[in-house]
């Protein structure tokens, strides 16, 4: 089962960051999906707002290099350590629009239920790199 959980999260991350739209979110997320936002300022209830946040991020970073450094699973949990590198063309909370390249590094813990993503907790570190 853990192999299936890893495959689900990997397909989601690789698809989202390659610009693929999530056409059938009910196939990916549980109806009661919850996301604990990276800055810790609020919790997102429902996948619609979570998907919108991802689309906003992709608008800010139209050409981004994404690497999954590690991905492991234990039971219903999948942990991903990732890096994103690119130039933000519009400002996002905690990240101004800049001509400098930004390096985002983080970890996300996904909880899988009934073969779908049910919950995610994320921690992100942002650094602006010199041009």
N, C-alpha and C positions, 0 to 999 in steps of 0.2 A: 504493500500500500504506500509506503514512503516513496518508492520510485515514482508512482503515479502523482503523488503530491508535488514532488520536485519538478516533474514534467509540466504540470499545470502552471506552477509559478514561473518556471523558465519560459514557457510559451507566452504567458501574459507579459512578462518584462521585455522579452525580445520583440514581441509584436508591438507593444505600446511605444517603445523607444525607437522603433523603425518607422513610426508614423502610421501604423495600422490602426484603424478605428475599431472600437469594440461594437460590433453590429448587434450581437445578442448577449447583452450583459447578464441576463438571467441564467445563461449557461456557464458563466464564470463566477458569479457572486451569489451568496445566499440572499434571501429577501431581507434579512435583518443584519446585513453587513455593517461593520463598524470599523472606522479608521481612526487611529490615534495619531493626529497630525504631528509632524516632525518637530515643530517648535514647541509643542506641548500646550499651545494656547487654546485649542479646542478639539472636540471629538466630532467626527463626521458620522452621522447616522444615515445609512443608505448609500448604495453604490453610485447613484446619479451625480451627487456632489463630488464624490471621489474621482469619477471619470472626468468631470468638468475640470477639476484641479489638475489632473494629468494632461488634459488638452491645453490648458493655460500654460503649463510648464513647457509643453512641446512648441507652443507658439513663441515663447521666450527663447527657446533653444532650437531653432529649426534644423541646425546641423550639429548634432551632439554625438560624441563618442561615448559609448556605454560599454562597460566591462563588468561582468559578474566575476568577482574575484573568488568567492567561495559560495557554495550552496549546499546546505546539509539539512537533513530531516530527522526528526525523532517523533514517532507517533503521528499526531495530527498537526505538528508544527514544522514549518520550513523557515530556515534562516538564510538570508542572502546578504553577503557583504559585496558592495558594488561601488564603482566610481563612475562619475559622469564628468565629461570635460567638454567645454565649448564656450562660445561668447554669447552672453544673454543680450538679445536685441531689445527687450522690454524689461522693465523692472518687475521684480516679484518681491513678496514680503521677505525681508532679510537679505535680498540680493539686488543691488542697484543695476540698472542698465549701464554697461560699460564697454569700452573698446578693449578692455583686458579680458583675457581668457579666465574662466572660472573653473575651479576644480571642486566638485561636490563629491564627498565620500560619505557613505552611510551604511547602515544595516537596517534590514526590515525583517520582522518576525511575522509570518503569515500563519494563521490558524485555519486549517482546512476542515470543513464539515460536509458530509454527504457529497464529496468530490468537488466542492466549490470553495472559493475563498470566503471565509466568514468574518475574519478580523485581521487587522494588520496594525503593528506598532512600528514606528520608524524613528530613527535617530540620524540626523544629517549634520555634517560639518562642511561649511562653505569657506573657500579661500579664493580670493582674486589673485591671479598670477600676473606678474609684470609683463607688459607687452614687449 
